[in-house]
Amino acid sequence: MQNHIRKHIQLPHEIHFDQPDKPYGCFSNSSNHPIELEGERWTTLEHYLQAKNVFGTTSEKEIMCKALRAKVEQYPVIREILLSTGDATLIDRTSSDPNLLGRAWMEVRESLDGYQPHFYLPPWIVFPEEHPYSLFWRMGFGEDYAMHYWPWLEAMSVNARKEYDAYFPEPEDWKFEDLDEEEE
């Protein structure tokens, strides 16, 4: 995100993930994304990590990053979704560790070609007091935010947008009617 915008926004840019069937669940170790690694096929990342017995070892993060890279290479959709998170903090809610999985995902993300350190929260979260038709969006800081947010959002892949929209559902008063349909 542009620095002059970010310094005015105090909300944390975080994405929490835990269950594979929830938004951003593809980041879960138990998501249904079998991987091929070291000449074997593993049903989930969790199966691989358990078999390697890495938990609590000094090489845990290194082995975890290796497995995450394999997952990203073998599933371009997950790569798209991961890149779409920009510089948001990824937080694994299922673990008692100090967010090792989330930090490993962020390390992998930053190493990918195409990584852009920009992530925008939806305007209804950043500015909950502003109505979508307010003049705030047509001048000053609101306009500046909208001018960065909407092109960023439109540039997302279909799969990344699906995760984003599910994680940040649009409130009813932000659902714009299609004006072209009304004119017909």
Secondary structure, 3 states (H helix, E strand, C coil): CCHHHHCCCCCCCEEEECCCCCCCHHHCCCCCCCEEECCEEECCHHHHHHHHCCCCCCCHHHHHHHHHHHHHHHCHHHHHHHHHCCCCEEEECCCCCCCHHHHHHHHHHHHCCCCCCCCCCCHHHHCCCCCCCCHHHHCHHHHHHHHHHHHHHHCCCHHHHHHHHHHCCCCHHHCCCCHHHHHC
